[in-house]
Every structure is written in C-alpha cells, then in structure tokens.
Amino acid sequence: SKEKERSSVFESRCKMSSERPGILLAVSSPSGAGKTTLCTRLRAEVPRLGFSVSYTTRAPRAGEVDGREYHFVSMERFDEMNYGGEFAESARVHGNMYGTAIEQVESAVAHGHDLLFDIDFQGAQQLASHEVFEQYMTRVFILPPSLRELEQRLRRRATDADEVIERRLRMARMELAHYHEYEYVIVNDDIDSAYDALRAVYLSQLQRVSRQHGAARGLLLDGD
C-alpha cells in the first residue's frame, strides 16, 4: 500500500542517517491542566527541542501568530490535506480540526531532531498508530490536581465563554480516562515541580541505549 511504501522509504532514510534518531515527545492533558505552559518552558530551556506546529481550522487567539503557534487554515484546505494523506494525525477538538504534517515528523526523526507535540489524546493515539513513529515516541500525560482546580484555571484564563468552559470540563472527564495510554503521568499541582518532572523525562530519553549507539560504537572503534 501507499502507506507501507512511505514507511519503507522513511526507515531507509533513518538507517542511512549518521544522526541518532529523534525523540517524538508527545504531551497531552485536558484543557487548562498546564500542558502548554510546561511545553513552552521546556522549549525555552532546550533550544534543540523543536516544536510541532500543527494545522488548525480554529481562529487565532490574541497574540497568536500564523506559523508559530499553529498554521491557521480553512476547513476546505484542511480537508484537502487530510484526503491527500498529508497528516500523521488529525482530530476534531472542541469543534475545530487539528493535524500534524507527516513530512515534519519524518524529517525530524530521520535527521536526529527532537520534536515536541502539544496534542490531545486522539492525536497521540493516531501518531502511535504509525508503527514506524511509535518506536520513537515518549508520551506524557499532565493531570490537574482536581477537577475543581481545573475549572478555576479555565475561568482565570478568561479566554472562553461560560458555555465553552462547561464543554471543556465535560471533555476533561473523557480525556482523563486515557491517562493509562501514556508512559508517564505528571500531576501539575505545582508548576515548578511539574516542570522538573517533564524535563527529567525528556533528559532520560536522550540517554536511552537506542540513542547512544553511535557514541558507544565510536569509542569501541577508536581503540582499534
């Protein structure tokens, strides 16, 4: 099939590359749990960690720039890309469509670039459904300390109408049921502690044997 052919080409690119494979760090949470704040802080500290800029059909919020936070596109353009197989994952979230370009993911892994995904559980599921990507993924789920605190955070944010907040809270219960699909779960009851935990997860992945073969083999060959 077309997908298997693309996977075969991608695997060949990875084997030919002299770089260690990139890390696909997927971070998910209910809206308001602090995911974006934590991801932004990690990106600021680790410049080499790229950010997966998703495509979305929702309108930009105040301060958002096209191509930085998201690629803002029409529903017609999104459907065109989706039908063309251009997305590694896509999902409808709170009435809007979101998707990650497959070429961006393939390029990052093949060239040893780490990529951070600020995505919901549906996106993480779809990304992992690509067997060729799953082996490079590390999944982290951010939990709020309580649903009451989650509601307070959403209201303090003051970016959504009451009916939108109520919808997000209903959605949160469903999203929380998927925490077990992730390798790591972090309770964000203190932003600094939660950040330290997320940072530790990322740094630990850099030291996995599968990503240090090049360094170890180089030392072994150096003695010959």
Secondary structure, DSSP 8 states (H G I E B T S, - for coil): -HHHHHHHHHHHHHHH-SS----EEEEE--TTSSHHHHHHHHHHH-TTEEE--EEE-S---TT--BTTTEEE--HHHHHHHHHTT-EEEEEEETTEEEEEEHHHHHHHHHTT-EEEEE--HHHHHHHHHSHHHHTTEEEEEEE-S-HHHHHHHHHHH--S-HHHHHHHHHHHHHHHTTGGGSSEEEE-SSHHHHHHHHHHHHHHHHT-HHHHHHHHHHHHHHT-
